[in-house]
Amino acid sequence: MKTKPDDKVLELKKEVQESKATSKTDKKAEIKKSFTYKWENHRYLAVRASYQFFNAIWTVVMAIGMFLAWLIAVLAT
């Protein structure tokens, strides 16, 4: 069965509306970047270096915390 031209127009309109809806959410995501993203990709080297420094410290603190949580869980059983 052949589709009517009106059906094709309706399908195209739906596709356009969906693409507009997704593009609005994408634009909002692009506009509102997180503080850490801006910090990590800053144009000045000192700012990027401070991000790397604090990120390394945070990673070590989290690793120690996970080890202590694991140790407590093992000793508690």
FENPE-V130182 format. One record per run of one state. SS is the DSSP state (H for helix, E for strand, C for the rest). FROM is the first residue (numbers start at 1). TO is the last residue. If there is no record, write none. Layout:
BEGIN
<<SS FROM TO> <SS FROM TO>>
END
This chain:
BEGIN
<<C 1 4> <H 5 31> <C 32 34> <H 35 40> <C 41 44> <H 45 76> <C 77 77>>
END
